[in-house]
Amino acid sequence: MTTTEHSAEPLPAELRSEADLTVDGAGLLCVTLLLKLRAAIGGAAPGTLVHVIATDPAASLDLPAWCHMTGHTYLGSLPSGTEQAEHTVYALRISANAHCTRPDAPWHTTLP
């Protein structure tokens, strides 16, 4: 049985799915990772499954917080042995009602 890294429950189907879009943030610190992620998902349709490859230990905190702030759905990290096994891979789903962030400051939402 496949499990998430912090749970004994079966891995959700969304985390077993192939990504529609993969953002390789290996070697990037969090702000740079979020800038790259923001640019990559700019034209993505709602419902798009995104995998984010990250090496920055802060990504496990920053990606869920950024998704919460923007309204995208954070799905969690993929278990070791999937996709890019040497790096942690996180999954998120693009929301139709997401809040945009500034192109130069991914922690600041833009006003409508």
Buried (B, 14 or more C-beta within 10 A) or exposed (E): EEEBEEEEEEBBEEBEEEBBBBBBBEEBBBBEBBBBBBEBBEEBEEEBBBBBBBBBEEBBEBBBBBBEBBBBBBBBBBBEEBBBEEBBBBBBBBBEEBEBBEEEEBBEBEEE
